[in-house]
Amino acid sequence: MKPSPFHGLLVVDKPGGMTSRAVVDRAQGWFPRGTRLGHAGTLDPLATGLLVLGVGVATRLLEYVQRMDKTYRAGLLLGARSNTDDADGLVEPVEVEQPPDRAALLPCLQGFTGDIDQIPPAFSAAKVTGRRSYDLARQGQSASLAPRRVRIYSIDLLAFEYPRVELEVRCGKGTYIRSLARDLGDRLGCGALVEKLRRVTTGPFTVETALDLNVPSAIARAHLLSLSMAVAGLPSLILPLSRIDQLRHGQNVPLAGMALPTGREDEEGEVAVLDPDGTLAAVGQVDQNQQVLRPVKVLPGK
């Protein structure tokens, strides 16, 4: 079987009721048999919206897309709780003597912005002693999930008429909107769950440019984005082909004479390595102590 000639990123609009894995399986039909596909961050079956797929060698770069900031639009139902923290679980009403009003809701929302500790939902892909939390939850076992530090940049209240709240949340990697809903409900004393959820941005990618899963293969293939989009969050530098060949052979490249990204001349961290044509060739790690650029991920040449 010949290697697939298709490599790049695809932005698709996930419909509700599908798992992210099912979206990948559907998209597989757009490409020749044997083409590798993967996704950059699970969306719950209930959720819709932007899902970034990696095709071919782009699957090796999906971790960089996962690190990007995201924006969600969420519809919350107050006065209820569920075992999954969304409407797909076992929903139980919560008796509320005095429902919260806008004056109570707004400062409560702002209390969840910034760097906060968040416990993932029991039904999530978070791991507990090597096992997925959702596997334990489905077996009726209680999972003790540790809090995780996440960053929420902003929470905008789009609409509110008890018991329903509509929010736009801009957040960093690893943030669970279901956990935000659960914790908001606890703080308000009325319970809350996610009733609807749509991811509208991931880094530079927007849902307005996302493909419907029903488009023909020719259109999907024509919408493949360059590999460099996967590392849009990294600083970049251009190296001559001779240096890139060294990286491709697993060799460290001396920093001497290298034009590191402006403002990062004395910093360490990962950088996107471009060839003279501006094509992504590798991801490297700047090691200021040893004064070398170490290969982290290298991509095949043209």
MIVEX-253859 format. One line per 10 residues: their letters; for each residue x, z, y of N, C-alpha, C. Coordinates in nm, 2 decimals. Each point is the difference from the previous one (the first is absolute). Layout:
! residues N
a) X Z Y X Z Y X Z Y | ...
***
This chain:
! residues 302
mkpspfhgll) 0.08 0.00 -0.12 -0.08 0.00 0.12 0.09 0.00 0.12 | -0.03 -0.09 0.10 0.08 -0.01 0.12 -0.04 0.11 0.09 | 0.10 0.05 0.08 -0.03 0.11 0.10 -0.10 -0.06 0.10 | -0.08 0.09 0.05 -0.10 -0.04 0.10 0.07 -0.03 0.13 | -0.04 -0.11 0.07 0.06 -0.03 0.13 -0.06 0.08 0.11 | -0.10 0.08 -0.02 -0.07 0.07 0.10 0.05 0.14 0.03 | 0.04 0.02 0.12 0.05 0.13 0.04 -0.05 0.03 0.14 | -0.05 0.12 0.02 -0.05 0.04 0.14 -0.10 0.10 -0.01 | -0.06 0.03 0.12 -0.11 0.10 0.01 -0.13 -0.07 0.03 | -0.11 0.06 -0.06 -0.13 -0.04 0.03 -0.08 0.11 0.05
vvdkpggmts) -0.09 -0.02 0.10 -0.08 0.10 0.05 -0.15 -0.03 -0.04 | -0.06 0.08 -0.08 -0.13 -0.02 -0.05 -0.10 0.10 0.05 | -0.13 -0.03 0.00 -0.10 0.09 0.04 -0.07 0.05 -0.13 | 0.03 0.13 -0.04 -0.06 0.05 -0.12 -0.14 0.03 0.02 | -0.09 -0.05 -0.09 -0.14 0.04 0.00 -0.02 0.14 -0.06 | -0.11 0.06 0.04 -0.04 0.13 -0.06 -0.03 -0.01 -0.15 | 0.02 0.10 -0.07 -0.03 0.00 -0.15 0.11 -0.05 -0.09 | 0.11 -0.04 0.06 0.11 -0.05 -0.08 0.12 0.09 0.01 | 0.07 0.02 -0.11 0.13 0.07 0.01 0.10 -0.09 0.06 | 0.11 0.05 0.05 0.11 -0.08 0.06 0.06 -0.08 -0.11
ravvdraqgw) 0.01 0.06 -0.12 0.06 -0.08 -0.11 -0.09 -0.12 -0.04 | -0.13 0.01 0.01 -0.09 -0.11 -0.02 0.02 -0.11 0.10 | 0.03 0.04 0.12 0.03 -0.10 0.11 0.12 -0.08 -0.04 | 0.11 0.07 -0.04 0.12 -0.07 -0.05 -0.03 -0.09 -0.11 | -0.08 0.04 -0.10 -0.03 -0.09 -0.11 -0.08 -0.12 0.04 | -0.09 0.02 0.10 -0.07 -0.12 0.05 0.09 -0.10 0.07 | 0.09 0.06 0.09 0.10 -0.08 0.07 0.10 -0.07 -0.09 | 0.02 0.05 -0.12 0.09 -0.06 -0.09 -0.04 -0.14 -0.03 | -0.13 -0.03 0.00 -0.05 -0.13 -0.03 0.03 -0.11 0.10 | 0.05 0.04 0.12 0.04 -0.09 0.10 0.14 -0.06 -0.03
fprgtrlgha) 0.07 0.06 -0.09 0.14 -0.04 -0.03 0.03 -0.04 -0.14 | 0.11 -0.07 -0.03 0.03 -0.04 -0.14 0.02 0.13 -0.09 | -0.03 -0.02 -0.12 0.02 0.10 -0.10 0.14 0.05 0.01 | 0.02 0.14 -0.01 0.13 0.05 0.01 0.05 0.05 0.14 | -0.08 -0.04 0.10 0.03 0.04 0.14 -0.02 0.15 0.01 | 0.10 0.08 0.05 -0.02 0.14 0.02 -0.08 0.03 0.12 | -0.10 0.09 -0.01 -0.07 0.05 0.11 -0.02 0.15 0.00 | -0.01 0.06 0.12 -0.02 0.14 0.01 -0.06 0.03 0.13 | -0.04 0.13 0.02 -0.06 0.03 0.13 0.08 0.12 0.07 | -0.02 0.01 0.13 0.08 0.09 0.08 -0.09 0.12 0.04
gtldplatgl) -0.05 0.07 -0.09 -0.08 0.12 0.03 -0.14 -0.01 -0.04 | -0.05 0.09 -0.09 -0.13 0.00 -0.05 -0.11 0.03 0.10 | -0.11 -0.08 -0.01 -0.12 0.03 0.07 -0.10 0.05 -0.10 | -0.07 0.11 0.03 -0.10 0.05 -0.10 -0.11 -0.11 -0.03 | -0.06 0.00 -0.11 -0.11 -0.10 -0.03 -0.10 0.00 0.10 | -0.04 0.11 0.06 -0.10 0.00 0.11 0.04 -0.07 0.12 | 0.13 0.00 0.03 0.06 -0.05 0.12 0.00 -0.16 0.00 | 0.00 -0.05 0.12 0.02 -0.14 0.02 0.11 -0.03 0.10 | 0.04 -0.12 0.02 0.09 -0.03 0.10 0.14 -0.05 -0.04 | 0.10 0.02 0.08 0.13 -0.06 -0.01 0.08 0.05 -0.12
lvlgvgvatr) 0.04 -0.09 -0.08 0.09 0.03 -0.11 0.11 -0.10 0.00 | 0.12 0.04 0.01 0.12 -0.09 0.00 0.05 -0.02 -0.14 | 0.01 -0.12 -0.04 0.05 -0.03 -0.13 0.14 -0.07 0.01 | 0.08 0.04 -0.10 0.13 -0.07 -0.01 0.00 -0.10 -0.11 | 0.05 -0.12 0.02 0.01 -0.10 -0.09 0.14 -0.04 -0.03 | 0.04 -0.01 -0.13 0.13 -0.03 -0.04 0.10 0.11 0.04 | 0.11 -0.04 0.06 0.11 0.10 0.03 -0.05 0.10 0.11 | -0.11 -0.04 0.07 -0.06 0.09 0.10 -0.05 0.14 -0.06 | -0.02 0.00 -0.13 -0.05 0.12 -0.06 0.11 0.11 0.01 | 0.13 -0.04 0.01 0.11 0.09 0.01 0.01 0.07 0.14
lleyvqrmdk) -0.08 -0.06 0.09 0.01 0.05 0.14 -0.13 0.08 0.04 | -0.09 0.01 -0.09 -0.13 0.06 0.03 0.01 0.15 0.05 | 0.11 0.07 -0.05 0.02 0.14 0.05 0.01 0.01 0.15 | 0.06 -0.11 0.06 0.02 0.01 0.14 -0.14 -0.02 0.08 | -0.09 -0.08 -0.06 -0.13 -0.01 0.05 -0.08 0.13 -0.01 | 0.02 0.06 -0.11 -0.07 0.13 -0.02 0.04 0.11 0.10 | 0.12 -0.01 0.06 0.05 0.09 0.10 -0.07 -0.02 0.13 | -0.06 -0.12 0.02 -0.05 -0.03 0.14 -0.12 0.08 0.04 | -0.02 0.02 0.13 -0.12 0.07 0.05 -0.12 -0.08 -0.03 | -0.12 0.07 -0.01 -0.12 -0.07 -0.03 -0.11 0.05 0.09
tyraglllga) -0.11 -0.08 0.01 -0.12 0.03 0.08 -0.12 -0.01 -0.09 | -0.08 0.10 0.00 -0.13 0.00 -0.08 -0.12 0.02 0.09 | -0.11 -0.06 -0.04 -0.13 0.03 0.05 -0.08 0.07 -0.11 | -0.05 0.12 0.03 -0.06 0.08 -0.10 -0.14 0.05 0.04 | -0.09 -0.01 -0.09 -0.13 0.06 0.02 -0.01 0.13 -0.09 | -0.02 0.11 0.07 -0.01 0.13 -0.07 -0.14 0.05 0.00 | -0.03 0.07 -0.11 -0.13 0.07 -0.02 0.02 0.15 0.01 | -0.05 0.06 0.10 0.01 0.15 0.01 -0.12 0.06 -0.08 | 0.02 0.13 -0.03 -0.10 0.07 -0.07 -0.01 -0.03 -0.15 | 0.12 -0.04 -0.05 0.01 -0.03 -0.15 0.14 0.00 -0.04
rsntddadgl) 0.02 0.03 -0.13 0.13 0.00 -0.06 -0.01 -0.08 -0.13 | 0.12 -0.05 -0.05 0.00 -0.06 -0.13 0.14 0.03 -0.07 | 0.00 -0.02 -0.13 0.12 0.03 -0.08 0.11 -0.10 0.03 | -0.03 -0.11 0.06 0.10 -0.11 0.03 0.02 -0.01 0.15 | -0.07 0.08 0.08 0.01 0.00 0.14 -0.05 -0.13 0.06 | -0.08 -0.08 -0.08 -0.07 -0.11 0.06 -0.13 -0.02 -0.07 | -0.08 -0.10 0.04 -0.13 -0.02 -0.05 -0.01 -0.05 -0.15 | 0.12 -0.04 -0.05 0.00 -0.04 -0.14 0.00 0.11 -0.10 | 0.02 0.12 0.04 0.00 0.12 -0.09 -0.13 0.07 -0.01 | 0.01 0.12 -0.06 -0.12 0.08 -0.01 -0.03 0.07 0.13
vepveveqpp) -0.10 -0.05 0.07 -0.03 0.05 0.13 -0.10 0.12 0.00 | 0.04 0.11 0.07 -0.08 0.12 0.01 -0.03 0.02 0.15 | -0.13 0.02 0.03 -0.03 0.04 0.14 0.05 0.14 0.04 | 0.03 0.02 0.12 0.04 0.13 0.05 -0.10 0.05 0.11 | -0.05 0.11 -0.03 -0.10 0.06 0.10 0.07 0.04 0.12 | -0.05 -0.05 0.12 0.06 0.03 0.13 -0.10 0.06 0.09 | 0.02 0.12 0.05 -0.10 0.06 0.09 0.01 -0.06 0.13 | 0.12 -0.03 0.05 0.02 -0.06 0.14 0.09 -0.12 -0.01 | -0.05 -0.12 -0.01 0.08 -0.12 -0.01 0.10 -0.01 0.12 | 0.12 -0.04 -0.03 0.09 -0.01 0.12 -0.04 -0.11 0.09
draallpclq) 0.03 0.02 0.13 -0.03 -0.11 0.10 0.13 -0.06 0.05 | -0.01 -0.10 0.09 0.11 -0.07 0.05 0.11 0.10 0.06 | -0.05 0.10 0.07 0.09 0.10 0.06 0.08 0.07 -0.10 | -0.05 0.02 -0.12 0.08 0.07 -0.10 0.08 -0.10 -0.08 | -0.05 -0.12 -0.01 0.07 -0.10 -0.08 0.13 -0.05 0.06 | 0.00 -0.03 0.13 0.11 -0.06 0.07 0.13 0.08 -0.01 | 0.00 0.13 0.04 0.12 0.08 -0.01 0.05 0.01 -0.14 | -0.10 0.01 -0.10 0.04 0.01 -0.14 0.07 -0.13 -0.04 | -0.04 -0.11 0.04 0.07 -0.13 -0.04 0.14 0.00 0.06 | 0.02 0.04 0.12 0.13 0.00 0.06 0.09 0.10 -0.07
gftgdidqip) -0.05 0.10 -0.06 0.08 0.10 -0.07 0.07 -0.06 -0.13 | -0.05 -0.12 -0.04 0.06 -0.07 -0.11 0.10 -0.10 0.04 | 0.03 -0.02 0.12 0.10 -0.10 0.05 0.14 0.07 0.00 | 0.10 -0.09 -0.01 0.14 0.05 -0.01 0.05 0.01 -0.14 | 0.10 0.07 -0.02 0.06 0.03 -0.14 -0.08 0.11 -0.06 | -0.07 -0.03 -0.11 -0.09 0.11 -0.06 0.03 0.00 -0.15 | -0.03 0.11 -0.07 0.01 0.01 -0.14 -0.13 -0.03 -0.06 | 0.00 -0.09 -0.10 -0.12 -0.05 -0.06 0.01 0.01 -0.15 | -0.11 0.05 -0.07 0.00 0.00 -0.14 -0.07 -0.12 -0.05 | 0.06 -0.08 -0.08 -0.07 -0.13 -0.05 -0.13 0.04 -0.08
pafsaakvtg) -0.09 -0.09 -0.01 -0.12 0.02 -0.08 0.03 0.02 -0.14 | -0.08 0.07 -0.08 0.02 0.02 -0.14 0.00 -0.14 -0.07 | -0.09 -0.08 0.04 -0.01 -0.14 -0.05 0.09 -0.09 0.08 | 0.13 0.00 -0.02 0.09 -0.08 0.07 0.12 -0.03 -0.09 | 0.09 -0.09 0.05 0.11 -0.04 -0.08 0.12 0.09 0.01 | -0.02 0.11 0.08 0.11 0.10 0.01 0.03 0.06 -0.13 | 0.13 0.02 -0.02 0.05 0.05 -0.14 0.01 0.15 0.00 | -0.04 0.06 -0.12 0.01 0.14 -0.03 0.08 0.01 -0.13 | 0.12 0.05 0.00 0.09 0.01 -0.11 0.00 -0.13 -0.08 | 0.02 -0.11 0.07 0.02 -0.13 -0.06 -0.13 -0.07 -0.03
rrsydlarqg) -0.12 0.06 0.02 -0.12 -0.07 -0.03 -0.08 -0.02 0.12 | -0.08 -0.11 0.00 -0.09 -0.03 0.12 -0.11 0.10 0.01 | -0.02 0.04 0.12 -0.10 0.11 0.02 -0.14 -0.05 -0.05 | -0.03 -0.13 0.02 -0.13 -0.05 -0.04 -0.02 0.01 -0.15 | 0.11 -0.02 -0.08 -0.01 0.01 -0.14 -0.04 0.15 -0.04 | 0.07 0.09 0.06 -0.04 0.14 -0.03 -0.14 0.04 0.04 | -0.04 -0.05 0.12 -0.14 0.03 0.05 -0.10 -0.06 -0.09 | 0.02 -0.12 -0.05 -0.09 -0.07 -0.09 -0.02 0.08 -0.14 | 0.11 0.07 -0.03 0.00 0.08 -0.13 -0.06 0.14 0.03 | -0.04 0.03 0.12 -0.05 0.13 0.03 0.10 0.10 0.03
qsaslaprrv) 0.13 -0.04 0.01 0.10 0.10 0.03 0.02 0.01 0.15 | 0.02 0.12 0.04 0.03 0.03 0.15 0.15 -0.03 0.03 | 0.02 -0.08 0.10 0.14 -0.03 0.04 0.04 0.08 0.12 | 0.11 0.06 0.00 0.05 0.08 0.11 0.09 -0.10 0.08 | -0.06 -0.06 0.10 0.08 -0.10 0.09 0.06 0.07 0.12 | 0.12 -0.03 0.02 0.07 0.07 0.11 -0.03 -0.08 0.13 | 0.00 0.07 0.11 -0.03 -0.07 0.13 0.12 -0.09 0.03 | -0.04 -0.11 0.07 0.10 -0.10 0.04 -0.01 -0.01 0.16 | 0.12 -0.02 0.06 0.01 -0.02 0.14 -0.03 -0.14 0.03 | -0.11 -0.03 0.08 -0.03 -0.13 0.04 -0.02 0.00 0.15
riysidllaf) 0.00 -0.12 0.06 -0.01 -0.01 0.15 -0.13 -0.08 0.03 | -0.08 0.05 0.09 -0.12 -0.06 0.05 0.02 -0.02 0.15 | 0.02 -0.12 0.04 0.03 -0.03 0.14 -0.13 0.02 0.09 | -0.11 -0.05 -0.04 -0.12 0.02 0.08 -0.12 -0.01 -0.09 | -0.11 0.07 0.05 -0.13 -0.01 -0.06 -0.10 -0.03 0.11 | -0.06 -0.11 0.00 -0.10 -0.04 0.10 -0.14 0.01 -0.06 | -0.09 0.07 0.08 -0.14 0.02 -0.04 -0.07 -0.13 0.05 | -0.05 -0.08 -0.10 -0.07 -0.12 0.04 -0.15 0.02 0.01 | -0.06 0.09 -0.08 -0.14 0.03 0.00 -0.03 0.13 -0.07 | -0.10 0.07 0.05 -0.04 0.12 -0.06 -0.15 0.03 0.02
eyprvelevr) -0.06 0.01 -0.11 -0.14 0.05 -0.01 -0.02 0.07 -0.13 | 0.00 0.14 0.01 0.00 0.08 -0.12 -0.11 -0.06 -0.10 | 0.04 -0.01 -0.13 0.13 0.04 -0.06 0.11 -0.11 -0.01 | -0.01 -0.10 0.07 0.10 -0.11 -0.01 0.09 -0.01 0.11 | 0.13 -0.02 -0.04 0.11 -0.02 0.10 0.07 -0.12 -0.03 | 0.04 -0.08 0.11 0.08 -0.12 -0.02 0.13 0.02 0.08 | 0.11 -0.01 -0.07 0.14 0.02 0.05 0.09 -0.12 -0.01 | 0.09 -0.01 0.09 0.12 -0.09 -0.02 0.12 0.09 0.00 | 0.08 -0.01 -0.11 0.11 0.09 -0.03 0.13 -0.09 -0.01 | 0.10 0.03 0.09 0.13 -0.06 -0.01 0.10 0.10 -0.06
cgkgtyirsl) 0.06 -0.03 -0.11 0.08 0.10 -0.07 0.12 -0.06 -0.07 | 0.09 0.08 -0.04 0.12 -0.04 -0.07 -0.02 0.00 -0.15 | 0.10 -0.03 -0.08 -0.01 -0.02 -0.14 -0.04 0.13 -0.07 | -0.07 -0.02 -0.11 -0.04 0.11 -0.08 -0.12 0.08 0.04 | -0.07 -0.04 0.11 -0.11 0.07 0.05 -0.13 -0.04 -0.08 | -0.07 0.10 -0.04 -0.13 -0.02 -0.07 -0.11 0.03 0.10 | -0.08 -0.11 0.02 -0.12 0.02 0.09 -0.10 0.09 -0.07 | -0.01 0.00 -0.14 -0.09 0.09 -0.07 0.04 0.14 0.02 | 0.13 0.03 0.00 0.04 0.14 0.03 -0.03 0.04 0.14 | 0.02 -0.10 0.10 -0.04 0.03 0.14 -0.15 0.04 0.01
ardlgdrlgc) -0.08 -0.08 -0.07 -0.15 0.03 0.00 -0.03 0.14 -0.06 | 0.06 0.02 -0.11 -0.02 0.13 -0.07 0.04 0.12 0.09 | 0.12 -0.01 0.06 0.05 0.11 0.08 -0.08 0.01 0.13 | -0.04 -0.11 0.06 -0.09 0.00 0.12 -0.13 0.08 -0.03 | -0.06 -0.04 -0.12 -0.12 0.07 -0.04 0.02 0.15 -0.02 | 0.11 0.04 -0.06 0.03 0.14 -0.02 0.01 0.07 0.14 | 0.07 -0.06 0.09 0.03 0.06 0.13 -0.13 0.01 0.08 | -0.09 -0.10 -0.01 -0.13 0.01 0.07 -0.10 0.09 -0.07 | 0.03 0.03 -0.13 -0.09 0.09 -0.08 -0.12 -0.07 -0.05 | 0.01 -0.13 -0.01 -0.12 -0.07 -0.05 0.03 -0.10 -0.12
galveklrrv) 0.13 -0.01 -0.03 0.03 -0.09 -0.11 0.00 -0.15 0.06 | 0.08 -0.08 -0.06 0.00 -0.15 0.04 0.06 -0.08 -0.11 | -0.04 -0.12 -0.01 0.06 -0.10 -0.09 0.01 -0.14 0.06 | 0.08 -0.09 -0.06 0.00 -0.13 0.05 -0.11 -0.08 -0.06 | -0.08 -0.06 0.09 -0.11 -0.09 -0.05 0.04 -0.15 0.00 | 0.08 -0.04 0.10 0.06 -0.13 0.00 0.13 0.00 0.06 | 0.09 -0.09 -0.04 0.14 0.00 0.05 0.05 -0.15 0.00 | 0.06 -0.03 0.11 0.06 -0.14 0.02 0.14 0.01 0.06 | 0.09 -0.06 -0.07 0.14 0.00 0.06 0.01 -0.13 0.08 | 0.04 0.02 0.13 0.00 -0.12 0.09 0.14 -0.04 0.04
ttgpftveta) 0.10 0.09 -0.01 0.13 -0.05 0.03 0.10 0.07 -0.10 | 0.11 -0.06 -0.03 0.12 0.05 -0.06 0.12 -0.06 0.07 | 0.07 0.08 0.08 0.11 -0.05 0.07 -0.05 -0.12 0.09 | 0.07 -0.11 -0.01 -0.04 -0.12 0.08 -0.12 -0.08 -0.06 | -0.04 0.04 -0.12 -0.11 -0.08 -0.07 -0.14 0.05 0.05 | -0.09 -0.09 0.02 -0.13 0.03 0.04 -0.11 -0.06 -0.09 | -0.11 0.07 -0.01 -0.11 -0.05 -0.09 -0.06 -0.13 0.05 | 0.01 -0.02 0.13 -0.05 -0.13 0.05 0.06 -0.12 -0.06 | 0.12 0.01 -0.04 0.08 -0.11 -0.06 -0.01 0.00 -0.16 | -0.07 0.10 -0.05 0.00 0.01 -0.15 -0.09 -0.10 -0.07
ldlnvpsaia) 0.05 -0.04 -0.12 -0.07 -0.10 -0.08 -0.12 0.06 -0.08 | -0.10 -0.08 -0.01 -0.11 0.04 -0.09 0.05 -0.04 -0.14 | -0.04 0.08 -0.10 0.04 -0.02 -0.14 -0.05 -0.13 -0.06 | -0.10 -0.06 0.07 -0.07 -0.12 -0.06 0.06 -0.13 0.05 | 0.11 0.01 0.08 0.06 -0.13 0.05 0.07 -0.07 -0.11 | 0.01 -0.13 0.01 0.07 -0.07 -0.11 0.15 0.02 0.01 | 0.07 -0.03 -0.11 0.14 0.03 -0.02 0.08 -0.07 0.11 | -0.03 -0.12 0.04 0.08 -0.07 0.10 0.00 0.07 0.13 | -0.11 0.06 0.04 -0.01 0.08 0.13 0.08 0.12 -0.02 | -0.01 0.07 -0.11 0.08 0.13 -0.02 0.15 -0.03 0.01
rahllslsma) 0.04 -0.10 -0.07 0.14 -0.03 0.00 0.05 -0.04 0.14 | -0.08 -0.07 0.07 0.04 -0.04 0.14 0.01 0.12 0.09 | -0.06 0.11 -0.03 0.00 0.12 0.08 0.11 0.10 -0.03 | 0.09 -0.04 -0.09 0.11 0.09 -0.04 0.08 0.03 0.13 | 0.03 0.13 0.02 0.09 0.04 0.11 0.14 0.02 -0.04 | 0.09 -0.01 0.09 0.15 0.00 -0.03 0.03 0.14 -0.05 | 0.11 0.01 -0.08 0.05 0.13 -0.05 0.04 0.09 0.11 | 0.04 -0.05 0.11 0.05 0.09 0.11 -0.11 0.08 0.05 | -0.13 -0.04 -0.01 -0.11 0.08 0.05 -0.01 0.13 -0.08 | 0.05 0.01 -0.12 0.00 0.12 -0.08 0.09 0.11 0.06
vaglpslilp) 0.10 -0.04 0.07 0.10 0.09 0.06 -0.01 0.00 0.15 | -0.12 -0.03 0.06 -0.02 -0.01 0.14 0.03 0.14 0.07 | -0.01 0.11 -0.08 0.03 0.13 0.05 0.14 0.04 0.01 | 0.09 -0.09 -0.05 0.14 0.03 -0.01 0.08 -0.07 0.11 | 0.10 0.06 0.06 0.09 -0.08 0.09 0.07 -0.11 -0.08 | 0.04 -0.11 0.07 0.06 -0.11 -0.08 0.13 -0.04 0.06 | 0.08 -0.06 -0.08 0.13 -0.06 0.05 0.02 -0.13 -0.08 | 0.08 -0.09 0.07 0.03 -0.13 -0.06 0.15 0.01 -0.05 | 0.02 -0.05 -0.12 0.13 0.00 -0.06 0.03 -0.15 -0.04 | 0.13 -0.03 0.00 0.04 -0.13 -0.06 -0.02 -0.01 -0.15
lsridqlrhg) -0.01 -0.12 -0.05 -0.03 -0.01 -0.14 0.11 0.06 -0.09 | 0.12 0.00 0.05 0.11 0.06 -0.08 -0.03 0.15 -0.03 | -0.04 0.07 0.11 -0.03 0.14 -0.01 -0.13 0.02 -0.09 | -0.09 -0.08 0.01 -0.13 0.01 -0.08 0.04 -0.02 -0.15 | 0.09 -0.10 -0.03 0.04 -0.02 -0.13 0.06 0.13 -0.06 | 0.08 0.07 0.08 0.05 0.13 -0.05 -0.11 0.10 -0.03 | -0.10 0.01 0.08 -0.11 0.09 -0.03 -0.07 -0.04 -0.13 | -0.02 -0.13 -0.01 -0.07 -0.05 -0.12 0.08 0.03 -0.13 | 0.13 0.01 0.01 0.09 0.04 -0.11 0.02 0.15 -0.01 | -0.09 0.08 0.07 0.01 0.14 -0.01 0.11 0.07 0.07
qnvplagmal) 0.07 -0.08 0.09 0.11 0.06 0.07 -0.04 0.06 0.14 | 0.07 0.10 0.04 -0.02 0.06 0.13 0.07 -0.09 0.10 | -0.05 -0.01 0.12 0.05 -0.08 0.11 0.05 0.09 0.11 | 0.13 -0.02 0.04 0.04 0.09 0.11 -0.08 -0.02 0.13 | -0.02 0.11 0.07 -0.08 -0.01 0.13 0.09 -0.06 0.11 | 0.13 0.00 -0.01 0.09 -0.05 0.10 -0.04 -0.14 0.04 | -0.02 -0.02 0.13 -0.04 -0.13 0.05 -0.14 -0.04 -0.01 | -0.08 0.09 -0.06 -0.15 -0.02 -0.02 -0.08 0.04 0.12 | -0.09 -0.09 0.04 -0.08 0.03 0.12 -0.13 0.07 -0.05 | 0.02 0.14 -0.01 -0.12 0.08 -0.04 -0.11 -0.01 0.11
ptgredeege) -0.13 0.03 -0.05 -0.11 -0.01 0.10 0.03 0.09 0.12 | -0.03 -0.05 0.12 0.02 0.08 0.12 -0.07 0.14 0.00 | 0.08 0.09 0.04 -0.05 0.14 -0.01 0.02 0.07 -0.13 | 0.05 -0.07 -0.10 0.02 0.06 -0.13 0.15 -0.01 -0.05 | 0.08 -0.03 0.10 0.14 -0.02 -0.04 0.07 0.12 -0.07 | -0.05 0.12 0.03 0.05 0.12 -0.06 -0.09 0.07 -0.10 | -0.11 -0.07 -0.03 -0.10 0.05 -0.09 0.01 -0.05 -0.15 | -0.05 0.08 -0.09 -0.01 -0.05 -0.14 -0.14 -0.03 -0.03 | -0.02 -0.07 -0.11 -0.14 -0.04 -0.03 0.00 -0.14 -0.06 | -0.12 -0.04 -0.04 -0.02 -0.14 -0.06 -0.01 -0.10 0.11
vavldpdgtl) 0.05 -0.12 -0.02 -0.02 -0.11 0.09 -0.03 -0.13 -0.08 | -0.08 -0.08 0.06 -0.03 -0.13 -0.06 0.11 -0.10 0.04 | 0.06 -0.06 -0.11 0.11 -0.09 0.02 -0.05 -0.15 0.00 | 0.02 -0.07 0.10 -0.04 -0.14 0.01 0.12 -0.09 0.00 | -0.03 -0.12 -0.06 0.11 -0.10 0.00 0.00 -0.07 0.14 | 0.09 -0.09 0.02 0.01 -0.07 0.14 -0.13 -0.08 0.03 | -0.08 -0.03 -0.10 -0.12 -0.07 0.03 -0.12 0.09 0.03 | 0.03 0.13 -0.01 -0.11 0.10 0.02 -0.08 0.04 -0.12 | 0.05 -0.05 -0.12 -0.07 0.03 -0.12 0.04 0.13 -0.06 | -0.09 0.09 -0.05 0.04 0.12 -0.05 0.08 -0.02 -0.13
aavgqvdqnq) 0.12 0.07 0.00 0.09 -0.02 -0.12 0.01 0.13 -0.08 | -0.01 0.11 0.07 0.02 0.13 -0.07 -0.05 0.12 0.09 | -0.01 0.11 -0.06 -0.01 0.13 0.08 0.12 0.08 -0.03 | 0.07 0.04 0.10 0.12 0.08 -0.01 -0.01 0.14 0.06 | 0.09 0.09 -0.05 0.01 0.13 0.05 0.13 0.02 0.08 | -0.02 0.04 0.13 0.12 0.02 0.08 0.06 0.14 -0.03 | 0.12 0.00 -0.04 0.07 0.12 -0.03 0.11 0.02 0.10 | -0.02 0.09 0.10 0.09 0.02 0.11 0.12 0.07 -0.05 | -0.01 0.09 -0.10 0.11 0.08 -0.05 0.10 -0.09 -0.06 | -0.04 -0.09 -0.09 0.09 -0.09 -0.06 0.02 -0.13 0.08
qvlrpvkvlp) -0.07 -0.02 0.10 0.01 -0.12 0.09 -0.03 -0.13 -0.08 | -0.11 0.01 -0.08 -0.03 -0.12 -0.08 -0.16 -0.02 0.01 | -0.04 -0.12 -0.03 -0.14 -0.03 -0.03 -0.01 -0.02 -0.15 | -0.09 0.08 -0.06 -0.02 0.00 -0.14 -0.12 -0.08 -0.04 | 0.00 -0.08 -0.10 -0.12 -0.08 -0.04 -0.10 0.10 -0.06 | -0.12 -0.01 0.04 -0.12 0.07 -0.06 -0.08 -0.09 -0.08 | -0.05 -0.11 0.06 -0.07 -0.10 -0.07 0.05 -0.14 0.04 | 0.04 -0.08 -0.09 0.05 -0.13 0.04 -0.10 -0.11 -0.06 | -0.02 -0.10 0.08 -0.10 -0.11 -0.04 0.08 -0.12 -0.03 | -0.05 -0.08 -0.09 0.07 -0.13 -0.04 0.01 -0.09 0.11
gk) 0.11 -0.08 -0.01 0.02 -0.10 0.11 -0.09 -0.12 -0.02 | 0.01 -0.09 0.10 -0.09 -0.12 0.00 0.04 -0.09 -0.11
***
